[in-house]
Structures are given as structure tokens and as C-alpha cells.
Amino acid sequence: MSRPTTRVLTMLELLQAHPRMRGVELAERLGVDERTVRRYAARLDELGIPVVAERGRYGGYRLMPGFKLPPLMLTDDEATAVVLGLLAGRRVGLPGEATERTLAKVQRVLPPALRDRVQALQDTLAFTLAARDATAPGTAALLTLAAAARERRRVRIRYRSFQGEESERDVDPYGLVFHSGRWYVTGHDHRSGETRTFRVDRVAAATPGEDTYEVPEGVDPVQHVTRSLSRVPYQHEVEVLLETGLEEARRRVPASTATLTATDGGVLMVTRAERLDGMAQMLAGLGWPFVVRRPAELRDAVRALADTLRAQADR
């Protein structure tokens, strides 16, 4: 799409966002002179989009009151960005049904030539990232929590725990986090008096209140969620000293799986594991020297892995 056409559409977007704009303002935003702005206004009028030009020192441009624009007008770049975003979102675990509906709506309103090109992108695009199954939260709860976090407004939630127990609690939401196909909200839970993480798909209802709050300094919702998930109980508690640097360890060991702390001799990794043979394989795959602190059974799992590898090497 040519740059003049792109600027005409940009002018339309500016007029949609502002009830009235002066010619000099439009010229500055578009990077053209005022004479060109008048040509763009005439071009929009030719396309059936009535732009009212007000003369005089304080004149400007506005869309005719009551005029309703088509539901969607996208350039090639914008349409590609929308489709790529939806396809990538579906891959990482955003709700598939809503994604498919949105893709269908976008394609219906695109011009035929652009629609065919976008469909070709959708048909031929492949990902190396494995698809995740999404656990979709209720839209009403998700939007309510987002608004409450932005406005720093306390919210009352009805929550269902992993065991299926329901409770009501007042929460000061610090932020929303999307992680591994699930939505989480982290914030101060007035029932427990602690900062907690809740799965949004288990929030049956969310009602904003009138009380406001301040977010404590240094709070990082993403870090809190990943640390909370790394502390989910498993059968074995593991402590291993990794003989490497902290930054290198953080690049290789996800924060959602372990807590990493710089210490004398390297990095202390504290985590939990369901199977010690899997933990032994993970440690071997990292490729760094390490010292098992606990449990002692992990040493046996590492020796068993070494025996298996030695047997394979001797075949």
C-alpha cells in the first residue's frame, strides 16, 4: 500500500479518535503540509466518508456527526500483524474458540485480494513451539480484575480452590500474568493477610469495591507468579549447588521451576521434583558441575543415570 494511501487512513484514524482537529495539527501528525491535508480530506469524501472542513482561523476537520464507519479498515501490514498475533496467541495457549471467531471476522471484512494473501499466510505458517492447551477464564472476571488492577481498586472474588472448595475474599490485585496457557492474578489477599496468586479461570465472580490501595514498592507480579508455581508441592525437595554464574543459570533454568540464589561456589538451586530420575537427567543436561545437597536419594539417581550412559557407550 502506498504511503499517501496509508496517510489517508491514518488521518481517518485520527479523526475517529478526536472529535475535531485543526489542519496544522493533522499536518504535523502526518508529516505533510496543510494543502496536502485538504487533499486527503477530499479523498476521504470521495470514498464516502464525510469529512467536514471548518473554515477560519480556528477551523479544522471533523467527521460528520452520526456517521458510522465500517467495522474494520486495515492496511496490509496491520492485517498481517493482527493475524500473526492471533495465530501466535493460539499457539501459546490463548482460548482457541475466541481466536477462531476473531480470525473469521477479520477475514470477512478484508478486501478479497488481501483476504487471499492473509489466508495463504494462515495456511502455510508453521511453528516450532508446541501448542498448549488453554484454560480459558471468564471474560467478565478477567476484564474486572484488569480494570481493578489499573485503578488500584479492591475487588471481591468468589474463588474455587484446586480441591473444589469455594470461598469469598477481598483482594488488592497487583497485576495479571499469562503463563503456560493459564491466566493468574496476584495481589494482597485480605483473608490470609498475604500476597497470593489465584488462577483466573477459578474465579467464579469478581465485584469491584470502593476501597483503593497502593502497590508495595518492588512488587513484580510476574516474578511472584513464577515463584509461587515453583513452590507447588511435589514428592521430593531438592537443593543442588550449580557451579556456574547466576545470569547463566537464569538463562537455562526457568523461574517457574526453581529458585536460584547466588552463593559461594556458584548458584544454589532449590526446587521440588516428582521423580528423582528426571531431576538427574535435567542436571546432566545442564552440563555444569554440581553438588547435590539434598535429598541423598538424588545421588543414587545420578549414579544410576551414569551407569545407564556408560552401558550405552560400551555397546
C-alpha positions as CSV (number, residue, x, y, z in Angstrom):
1,M,0.0,0.0,0.0
2,S,1.4,3.4,-1.0
3,R,2.4,5.9,1.6
4,P,-0.2,8.5,0.5
5,T,-2.9,5.9,1.0
6,T,-1.5,4.9,4.4
7,R,-1.5,8.6,5.4
8,V,-5.2,9.0,4.3
9,L,-6.1,6.0,6.5
10,T,-4.0,7.5,9.3
11,M,-5.9,10.8,9.0
12,L,-9.2,8.8,9.2
13,E,-8.0,7.1,12.4
14,L,-7.0,10.5,13.9
15,L,-10.4,11.9,13.1
16,Q,-12.1,8.9,14.7
17,A,-10.0,9.4,17.9
18,H,-10.6,13.2,18.1
19,P,-13.9,15.0,17.7
20,R,-12.1,17.8,15.9
21,M,-8.6,18.5,14.8
22,R,-7.0,21.7,13.3
23,G,-5.3,21.5,9.9
24,V,-2.0,22.4,11.4
25,E,-2.3,19.5,13.9
26,L,-3.1,17.0,11.2
27,A,-0.3,18.2,9.0
28,E,2.2,17.8,11.9
29,R,1.0,14.3,12.8
30,L,1.0,13.1,9.2
31,G,4.3,14.8,8.2
32,V,2.8,16.8,5.4
33,D,1.7,20.4,4.7
34,E,-1.8,21.7,5.2
35,R,-2.5,21.8,1.5
36,T,-1.9,18.0,1.4
37,V,-4.3,17.6,4.4
38,R,-7.0,19.3,2.3
39,R,-6.4,16.8,-0.5
40,Y,-6.6,13.9,2.0
41,A,-9.9,15.2,3.3
42,A,-11.2,15.4,-0.3
43,R,-10.0,11.8,-0.9
44,L,-11.9,10.6,2.2
45,D,-15.0,12.4,0.9
46,E,-14.6,10.6,-2.4
47,L,-14.6,7.3,-0.6
48,G,-17.9,8.1,1.0
49,I,-16.5,9.2,4.4
50,P,-17.9,12.7,5.0
51,V,-15.2,15.0,6.4
52,V,-16.5,18.4,7.5
53,A,-13.9,21.2,6.9
54,E,-14.4,24.2,9.1
55,R,-13.0,27.5,7.7
56,G,-11.5,30.4,9.5
57,R,-8.6,31.0,11.9
58,Y,-9.8,28.3,14.4
59,G,-11.2,26.0,11.8
60,G,-10.3,22.3,11.4
61,Y,-11.6,18.9,10.3
62,R,-14.1,16.5,11.8
63,L,-16.2,13.6,10.8
64,M,-19.9,14.3,10.1
65,P,-21.9,13.6,13.3
66,G,-23.7,10.3,13.3
67,F,-21.5,8.8,10.6
68,K,-20.7,5.2,11.3
69,L,-17.5,3.7,9.8
70,P,-17.2,0.2,8.5
71,P,-16.3,-2.3,11.3
72,L,-12.7,-2.7,10.2
73,M,-10.2,-1.0,7.9
74,L,-6.7,-2.4,7.9
75,T,-3.6,-1.9,5.8
76,D,-1.6,-5.0,4.6
77,D,0.8,-4.5,7.5
78,E,-2.0,-4.1,10.1
79,A,-3.9,-7.1,8.8
80,T,-0.8,-9.3,8.9
81,A,0.0,-8.1,12.4
82,V,-3.5,-9.0,13.6
83,V,-3.5,-12.5,12.0
84,L,0.1,-13.2,13.3
85,G,-0.9,-12.1,16.8
86,L,-3.9,-14.3,16.8
87,L,-2.1,-17.4,15.4
88,A,0.8,-17.0,17.9
89,G,-1.7,-16.4,20.7
90,R,-3.5,-19.6,19.9
91,R,-0.2,-21.5,19.8
92,V,0.9,-20.3,23.3
93,G,-2.5,-21.1,24.9
94,L,-5.0,-18.3,24.4
95,P,-8.6,-19.6,24.1
96,G,-8.9,-21.3,20.7
97,E,-12.6,-20.8,20.2
98,A,-12.4,-17.0,20.6
99,T,-9.3,-16.9,18.4
100,E,-11.0,-18.8,15.6
101,R,-14.1,-16.5,15.8
102,T,-11.9,-13.4,15.6
103,L,-9.8,-14.7,12.7
104,A,-13.1,-15.4,10.8
105,K,-14.4,-11.9,11.5
106,V,-11.1,-10.3,10.4
107,Q,-11.1,-12.2,7.1
108,R,-14.7,-11.4,6.3
109,V,-14.2,-7.7,6.3
110,L,-10.9,-7.7,4.4
111,P,-10.8,-6.8,0.7
112,P,-10.7,-10.0,-1.5
113,A,-7.1,-9.7,-2.6
114,L,-5.8,-9.0,0.9
115,R,-8.0,-11.7,2.3
116,D,-6.5,-14.3,0.0
117,R,-2.9,-13.3,0.9
118,V,-3.7,-13.4,4.7
119,Q,-5.4,-16.8,4.2
120,A,-2.2,-18.0,2.5
121,L,-0.2,-16.9,5.5
122,Q,-2.5,-18.8,7.8
123,D,-2.4,-22.0,5.7
124,T,1.4,-22.1,5.3
125,L,2.7,-20.8,8.6
126,A,4.3,-23.4,10.9
127,F,5.6,-23.1,14.5
128,T,8.5,-24.9,16.2
129,L,6.8,-24.2,19.6
130,A,4.4,-26.9,20.6
131,A,0.8,-25.9,21.1
132,R,-0.5,-25.5,24.6
133,D,-4.0,-26.3,25.9
134,A,-5.6,-23.2,27.2
135,T,-7.7,-22.9,30.3
136,A,-9.9,-20.0,29.4
137,P,-11.1,-17.7,32.2
138,G,-14.4,-16.0,32.3
139,T,-14.2,-12.8,30.2
140,A,-16.2,-10.8,32.8
141,A,-13.8,-11.8,35.7
142,L,-10.7,-11.2,33.6
143,L,-11.8,-7.7,32.5
144,T,-13.0,-6.8,36.0
145,L,-9.7,-7.8,37.5
146,A,-7.7,-5.9,34.9
147,A,-9.7,-2.7,35.5
148,A,-9.3,-3.1,39.2
149,A,-5.6,-3.5,39.0
150,R,-5.2,-0.5,36.8
151,E,-7.4,1.7,39.0
152,R,-5.9,0.3,42.2
153,R,-9.4,-0.7,43.4
154,R,-10.1,-3.6,45.8
155,V,-12.2,-6.4,44.4
156,R,-14.2,-9.2,46.0
157,I,-13.9,-12.5,44.3
158,R,-15.7,-15.8,44.6
159,Y,-12.9,-18.4,44.2
160,R,-12.9,-22.2,43.7
161,S,-9.8,-23.9,45.0
162,F,-8.0,-26.9,43.5
163,Q,-10.0,-29.2,45.9
164,G,-13.3,-27.6,44.7
165,E,-13.9,-25.6,47.9
166,E,-15.5,-22.2,47.3
167,S,-14.7,-19.0,49.3
168,E,-15.2,-15.3,49.1
169,R,-12.2,-12.9,49.7
170,D,-11.2,-9.3,49.2
171,V,-8.1,-8.9,47.0
172,D,-6.0,-5.9,46.0
173,P,-4.9,-7.0,42.5
174,Y,-1.4,-6.0,41.6
175,G,-1.5,-7.4,38.1
176,L,-2.4,-10.1,35.6
177,V,0.0,-12.7,34.3
178,F,-0.4,-15.2,31.4
179,H,1.8,-18.2,31.9
180,S,1.9,-21.6,30.2
181,G,-1.6,-21.4,28.9
182,R,-3.2,-20.1,32.1
183,W,-4.2,-16.6,33.5
184,Y,-3.2,-15.6,37.0
185,V,-3.9,-12.6,39.2
186,T,-1.5,-11.8,42.0
187,G,-2.3,-9.4,44.9
188,H,-2.8,-8.9,48.6
189,D,-5.4,-11.3,49.9
190,H,-7.1,-9.8,52.9
191,R,-8.4,-13.1,54.1
192,S,-4.9,-14.6,54.6
193,G,-3.1,-11.3,55.0
194,E,-0.5,-12.4,52.4
195,T,0.4,-11.8,48.8
196,R,-1.3,-14.6,46.9
197,T,-1.6,-15.9,43.4
198,F,-5.0,-17.0,42.0
199,R,-5.9,-18.7,38.8
200,V,-8.4,-16.5,37.0
201,D,-10.3,-19.5,35.5
202,R,-11.2,-20.5,39.0
203,V,-12.7,-17.0,39.8
204,A,-16.4,-17.6,39.6
205,A,-17.3,-13.9,40.1
206,A,-15.4,-10.6,40.7
207,T,-17.0,-7.4,42.0
208,P,-15.1,-4.2,42.3
209,G,-15.4,-2.2,45.5
210,E,-14.9,1.4,46.6
211,D,-11.7,0.9,48.6
212,T,-8.4,1.8,47.0
213,Y,-4.8,0.7,47.8
214,E,-1.2,1.3,46.9
215,V,1.0,-1.4,45.4
216,P,4.0,-2.0,47.7
217,E,7.4,-0.9,46.2
218,G,9.3,-3.6,44.4
219,V,6.3,-5.8,43.7
220,D,6.7,-7.8,40.5
221,P,3.6,-9.8,39.6
222,V,5.4,-12.0,37.0
223,Q,8.2,-12.9,39.5
224,H,5.6,-13.6,42.2
225,V,3.6,-15.9,40.0
226,T,6.6,-17.9,38.7
227,R,8.0,-18.3,42.3
228,S,4.6,-19.4,43.5
229,L,4.4,-22.1,40.9
230,S,7.9,-23.2,41.6
231,R,6.8,-23.9,45.2
232,V,3.9,-26.2,44.2
233,P,4.3,-29.3,46.4
234,Y,6.0,-32.4,44.9
235,Q,7.3,-35.5,46.4
236,H,10.9,-34.5,46.7
237,E,12.5,-31.3,47.9
238,V,15.8,-30.7,46.1
239,E,18.8,-28.5,46.8
240,V,21.7,-28.5,44.3
241,L,24.8,-26.2,44.1
242,L,25.3,-25.4,40.4
243,E,28.9,-24.4,39.6
244,T,28.0,-21.5,37.2
245,G,27.0,-17.9,37.3
246,L,23.6,-16.6,38.3
247,E,22.9,-14.9,34.9
248,E,23.8,-18.1,33.0
249,A,21.7,-20.2,35.4
250,R,18.7,-17.9,34.9
251,R,19.0,-18.3,31.1
252,R,18.9,-22.1,31.4
253,V,16.6,-22.8,34.4
254,P,13.1,-21.3,34.1
255,A,12.0,-19.2,37.1
256,S,8.8,-21.3,37.2
257,T,10.7,-24.4,38.0
258,A,13.2,-23.4,40.7
259,T,14.5,-20.6,42.9
260,L,18.1,-19.6,42.1
261,T,20.3,-17.8,44.6
262,A,24.0,-16.7,44.1
263,T,26.2,-18.2,46.8
264,D,29.8,-19.2,47.5
265,G,30.9,-21.6,44.8
266,G,28.1,-20.9,42.4
267,V,24.3,-20.8,42.4
268,L,22.0,-22.6,44.8
269,M,19.0,-24.2,43.1
270,V,16.1,-25.0,45.3
271,T,13.2,-26.8,43.7
272,R,10.8,-29.8,44.0
273,A,10.6,-32.9,41.9
274,E,8.1,-35.7,41.4
275,R,10.7,-38.1,40.1
276,L,14.4,-38.0,41.0
277,D,15.5,-39.8,37.8
278,G,14.0,-36.9,35.8
279,M,15.9,-34.4,38.1
280,A,19.1,-36.4,37.4
281,Q,18.6,-36.1,33.7
282,M,17.9,-32.4,34.0
283,L,21.1,-31.8,35.9
284,A,23.1,-33.8,33.4
285,G,21.6,-31.8,30.5
286,L,22.7,-28.5,32.0
287,G,26.3,-29.5,31.5
288,W,27.7,-27.8,34.6
289,P,29.5,-29.4,37.6
290,F,27.1,-29.6,40.5
291,V,26.9,-30.8,44.1
292,V,23.8,-32.5,45.5
293,R,22.8,-31.0,48.9
294,R,19.6,-33.0,49.3
295,P,18.0,-35.4,49.1
296,A,20.6,-38.1,49.4
297,E,18.5,-40.3,47.1
298,L,19.2,-37.9,44.2
299,R,22.9,-39.0,44.4
300,D,21.7,-42.6,43.7
301,A,19.6,-41.4,40.8
302,V,22.6,-39.6,39.3
303,R,24.8,-42.7,39.7
304,A,22.0,-44.8,38.0
305,L,21.9,-42.4,35.1
306,A,25.7,-42.5,34.8
307,D,25.6,-46.4,34.8
308,T,23.0,-46.3,32.0
309,L,25.0,-43.9,29.9
310,R,28.2,-45.9,30.4
311,A,26.4,-49.1,29.4
312,Q,25.2,-47.3,26.2
313,A,28.7,-46.1,25.5
314,D,30.1,-49.6,25.8
315,R,27.6,-51.2,23.3
